Amino acid sequence: DTVTIINYPKCFTPNGDGKNDRWNIPNLDLAEGAVVQVFDRAGQVVFNATNTAVTWDGNFQGNPLPTGVYIYLIRFRDGYVMKGQLTLLR
């Protein structure tokens, strides 16, 4: 079954203060086969998670990404797709 209600922050601040440092989607690991991708403005995948708890620190290849709006895409095994925007603030 597709997850119809997902609560997650639309903004996060990975600045190391221990508050809102990661973008998390709690319990998405319960949706077997879900794939989460985050894209930058150029369309490059900067985060990818499959069959796991989703938690992103705002880095790509070990480097902090700049402040900005990123696009997320969540694909569920039954074909349902969720997409939206996410803001990373430094």
N, C-alpha and C positions, 0 to 999 in steps of 0.2 A: 504494500500500500504506500502511496505517496504521502510524504509529510506535507500537510496542508498549512500548518502554522509553524513558522520558524521564528524564534526571537533571537536577534543578534544586534549588536551595535552597528549603526550606520556610520560611525566615526570612531577612530581610535588614535591614541597619542603615544607612540612607542618612544618615550623620552627617558625611560629608566626610573621613573618615580614610583613604580609599583602600582600605579592606578591606570587602568585602561591601556596597558602597554601592548596588549595583543588583541587581534580580531579573532573572536571565538564564535563558533556556531555550536552551542551545546546540544548534545544528543543526536547530532546528525550521523554519528557513527552507528546509530541504531537503524538507519535507513540503508540497509545492505545494498551495495552497488552504487551509492551516490558518489558523484565526482564533483569537486569544487575547483574552479579555476578563477584566478584574478588576473586581469589584463591591465597593462598601462595604456596611456593615450595612443601609443603607436600600435597597439594590438598585440604586443608581446606578452606571453604568459609569464607572470612574475611569481605566481604561487599556484601549486597544484596539490590536491589532497584526494586520495581515493580510499574508501573503506576505513576511515580512521576519524578520530576526533579532529575537528578543524580548529587550528590555532595558528595564526600567522603573526610574525613579529615585525612585519613591514620591511623586511630585508629581501634582497634578491642576490643570489650567489655570494652571500656573506657581506653585502654592502647595503647600507640604509638607502631606501628609496626616498625621493623628495616628497614634500608635502604636495598633495594633489588629490584629484578624484580618480578612482580606479573603478573598473567594471568587474562585477562578479557574475559568474555563471554557475548554477548548480544543476547538474543533470542527474535525474533519478533513473533507476533501472527500468521503470515502466514507461519511459519516454518523456515524462513531464520535465519541463525546464523552467527554472526560476532565474531571473536576471535582474540586476539593479546596480546602483551606484554605492560606493563606499568612499569615505573621505579619510585620508591619512594626514594627520597634523604632526608636525615636528616642533 
